[in-house]
Amino acid sequence: MMKSNKKIRPVGNFLLQLQTIGGNFSPLRIRNIRVYMFGQSVNLLGDWMQQTAQAWVVWEMTHKATALGIVAFLSQIPFFIFGPWVGIFSDKYDRRKILLVTQILTMLFAFVLAFLIQIDRLELIHVYILAFLLGTVTAFNVTAEQAFIGDIAGPGKIRKAIALNNIINQLTRLVGPAIAGWLIATIGVAPAFWYNGLSVIISIICIMVIRSKQDIKKAEGNGLKQFKEGLLYFQKQKLLRLIILFAAIQTFFGMSIIQLLPAYSTVVLHGNARTLGELIGSAGAGALAGIVIVLPFVQRIKRSCIAIGGAVMWAGCWYIIFSFSTSLSLSIVCQFMASLGAANVLTLSAGLAQELTPTHMRARIISTFFMIIFGLQPIASYLAGRIADVIGIKNIMAVNGMCMILLPALLLTIPSLYKLKATIHVPVVRNKPV
């Protein structure tokens, strides 16, 4: 009997692990989630195709890392400029309608870029202007989207629903850049932008057929006053502050590396658009594996800060190795392994930020979250591009990787950090008197 039990136990553990991984997909039992995620799949595929094509267009026009930094700066600065208002806007108005408007604008911007490329009239200034406009729309879209997912998922399912959304994001990140690289090398750049515009139409249809329940609270005061309320809530939540700090380190230093991949593909690896697609795709594959396979086990760690901080340090180690690589194969492995940890940082952070927040303040807290972690990112993007042109692409990547190891390591030495646990906010349901 003892021998048979020993044989059965590993099988039982394996099935338990499969069940844990399968839990990522449990929100798909909800009809609205299924419909929304289908639209997201089509839409995000086009989005990654456009991002890859746009980065390649800018690099081919300028061959300056600074230009890549400026585009990233203009795309991200709206998160900081409109941060005090986007969350309040999503809390005050119907998030479903906000998503519809922002998606329509995104579609129009994609078609404008495609048309300018098609008639050979695209200039760098056009890319800059459209990058800022798209960044502004995205700031409103992302905040409303995160809260909207919470609305249609319901209490207790938010973190898994956000993780599922990130799985789709990384899956399309795996496929989209590869398709874009192939299209650029064989047909041209314009088709990537045309497809993105058309893909948004599917997303719009999916959003239109969804009906959601939103806890709308009448806003008092202006945007800055309500944004201050969000900051005061963060002040009371030490765990939230630390979570955001780790996420900010990841976005500030990690994303700066990603934006330099077009330059790295040609200058270091002597490749082309296909090389860029392979690097971004490998990062997507790593992020996908991280969310699907690693995240369910990481979520079991009770000390959330330790899990998130460790993931940042893991990514930093692989970015340092990446900075020394001159081989495409090794570079692909480094991007895969770094993203394995990096994806868990933002997924865990965004999910916990929602679950630790009252429903009527959810969008406000999300906007504050994005403003803080992405607020300094435009400056980091611009500086990374400028410094890369001076000291070299590989050197700036090595410096960023070291910062991603040292800064979390210093934070993890704080003794009180180990006592912090997540206390999930569950809406109170009051029974009516009989």
Secondary structure, DSSP 8 states (H G I E B T S, - for coil): -HHHHHHHHHHHHHHHHHHHHHGGGGGGGSHHHHHHHHHHHHHHHHHHHHHHHHHHHHHHHH--HHHHHHHHHHHHHHHHHSHHHHHHHHHHS-HHHHHHHHHHHHHHHHHHHHHHHHTT---HHHHHHHHHHHHHHHHHHHHHHHHHHHHHH-TT-HHHHHHHHHHHHHHHHHHHHHHHHHHHHHT-SHHHHHHHHHHHHHHHHHHHT-----------S-HHHHHHHHHHHHHH-HHHHHHHHHHHHIIIIIHHHHHTHHHHHHHTS---HHHHHHHHHHHHHHHHHIIIIIHHHHTT-S-HHHHHHHHHHHHHHHHHHHHH---HHHHHHHHHHHHHHHHHHHHHHHHHHHHTS-GGGHHHHHHHHHHHHHHSHHHHHHHHHHHHHHH-HHHHHHHHHHHHHHHHHHHTT-GGGGG---------------
